[in-house]
Amino acid sequence: MTGTISSRDRAVLRAVAAGRCELSAKLGGLLAVDGIGISDQFVGARLARAGLIATGGGPGAVRLTPTGRALLAA
């Protein structure tokens, strides 16, 4: 996975690790950092499909999965 992750994806993962990301109900369930929508509207779904982030199933906090933590540590 490290070969296919972009620097933007890695930055989003760092923001998730810092507790700065959420799925925003105001933004139609898109990922937001510090309450502001990310310009790449597909990044949340892409990182979730890759098994790097997880949510509680609805709007709210996003967290790194063990795989996401390992990727950032590499």
C-alpha positions, 0 to 999 in steps of 0.5 A: 500500500505504501507505493500507492498512497499519495502525499495528500493521502498521507497528510490526511492520515496524519490529520486523522491521527491528530484527531482533526478529522470527522465525517461532516453531516453538513458536508453530506458525509464527506471528510473534513479537517478542522471543520473544513471539507477536504478538496479531494471529495473521494479521499475519505472513501479511498482511505476507508476502502484501503482499510486505513481509516474507520468511522462509527458508521455515521457523522463524527470522529474518524480514526486510524485503523491498525493498518493506517497507524502502521503505514504512518509509522513506516 
